[in-house]
């Protein structure tokens, strides 16, 4: 802890930044990063009493799943895509181009955007429970949580699976994912991953995607939920492992936070376009929705390229 404290306060070089995943022995730790990341009121909120959800339902991209269950697909993949923003049509089409080029294997294509202001965990509850999260103490709220999609689908015979590349201790997901109905969770600590990524310490989405897709090889009903990771601010380009778009081609200045975000988003859609063509993914309903607008420190840049307070979504079925 002494070494970590010294590094966090006095060492400013790129290789020592806390979000870096260089193999730095004593000062590189998922646990320490997790503890640091929870010092924003989250821990205090774990002991809050009272209703877990607000009275007003939040409409997300999954709203149709909370009604009549007769039209619910037997295989479903919900992806909450970290920091995917609403941009102009040129930028949006370029970022999503790998998926748009795969439309021959897709049907029932729908897309849009919705209003939302909040953090990732609140967006998760927006989509999984159609609710406004008031605090983070999930204990003793079984009745409220019973209405969340994973709990509802599990009762109807679905396997319910959750995937996230960060450590399970982040925002206590390893604890509350089972409470809202996930019977199996895959986190950073679940496997020995071939590599680690940098934008936020954890497993790389290009590798997590394969684990997600493998889950649909099984017979029977499956509901999978994947919270992506590598498009997290600060948008570290060391997380790129695929050939992606050139920002200048869509009139975005190279080297900016926006450019880095869009490159990483493009990589996500490349990988998604690959897994939707796998034979065992046939028949899967896929919904991709952003958690929140990209965090861009330069306000003028944010105003130029993204709509504030809005997040995009797309829904389709694999033929």
Secondary structure, 3 states (H helix, E strand, C coil): CHHHHHHHHHCCCHHHCCCCCCCCHHHCCHHHHHHHHCCCCHHHHCCCCCCCECCCCCCCCCHHHHCCHHHCCCEEEEEEECCCECCCHHHHHHHHHHHHCCHHHEEEEEEEEEECCCCHHHHHHHHHHCCCECCCCCCCCHHHHCCCHHHHHHHCCCEEEEEECCCCCHHHHHHHHHHCCCCEEECHHHCCCCCCECCCCECCHHHHHHHHHHHHHCCCCEEEEEECCCCCCCCCHHHCCCCCCCHHHHCCCCCCHHHHHHHHHHHHHHHHHHHCCCHHHCCCEEEEEECCCCCCCCHHHHHHHCCCCEEEEEEEEEC
